[in-house]
Amino acid sequence: MGGIIWLASYPKSGNTWVRTFLHNLLLNANRPADINELTKFTIGDGNKVWYEQVTGKPYSDLSDEENAALIPKVHQAYARTRPDSVFVKTHNWLGKKHGIPLVTPEFTAGAIYIVRNPLDVVISLSDHYGMTIDQGVDMMNDVAAYSGETDRKVPDFLSSWSNHVTSWQAMDKSARHILRYEDMLYKPEKTFSELAKFLGLRPPKERLKRAIKFSSFETSRKLEATTGFNERSDKAEKFFRVGKAGQWKTALTPEQIEKIVTAHRDVMKEFKYLPPGYK
């Protein structure tokens, strides 16, 4: 049995992009992989079916505390699905729920963490969850923030944007790799090559370029328009919305920008996200 390699991020930060890249890289096909088959290589954390498999009971039959106690067993079940490592997507912060770690150390091999400018995140996040921008700002600034439970999925415990980022940063550097969304956008070959290297992969240049092309935003958007995407929120018109950086410059008010910067200045400065005029 191998261990879990977590694909972790705050929601709407590029997690699906990384999963699509890995899917295309590993398949090495001559056409883009089906975006509705990403689970072939990546498990989605928090699907209720896993909780029901380890107990034989409906998820709703157990209390929140009882379900939290099952997290290590669920993670063990993830790890057992592959003889080597398995990718698991998560939006949880690296914290605890009812005293139980949301990421079980003994079944963890490492993590890939994707970070994106929170000024852009809030725009996509608000659209995804059907909220106003102001509600999205409040959510990202809330240390107790979590995503809502659905018919299929348990809530994601997010905390604030800063807490989310710094919690994953605290993981042993040798076991985690951090990607900036903006570097994926503007320096794709260098950024995805470093990701492959972290995973112990040495793909030929042409294979790497093909995986980057097949996982591009434009390719994924066209595929969603043709086949739909099973991870689209029922509150959003489409999952692959814009796929750019810097939308905040015209989409956010000065008050909204100020509120986000005030809450997350230190982490934003570290990742070079502070707007002009802020120090």
Secondary structure, DSSP 8 states (H G I E B T S, - for coil): ---EEEEEESTTSSHHHHHHHHHHHHH--SS---GGGGGGTEEETTBHHHHHHHHSS-GGGS-HHHHHHTHHHHHHHHHTTSSS-EEEEE---SSEETTEESS-GGGEEEEEEEE--HHHHHHHHHHHHT--HHHHHHHHT-TT-B----SSB---B---HHHHHHHHHTS-GGGEEEEEHHHHHHSHHHHHHHHHHHTT----HHHHHHHHHHTSHHHHHHHHHHH--TT--TTSS-SS----S-THHHHS-HHHHHHHHHHHHHHHHHTT---TT--
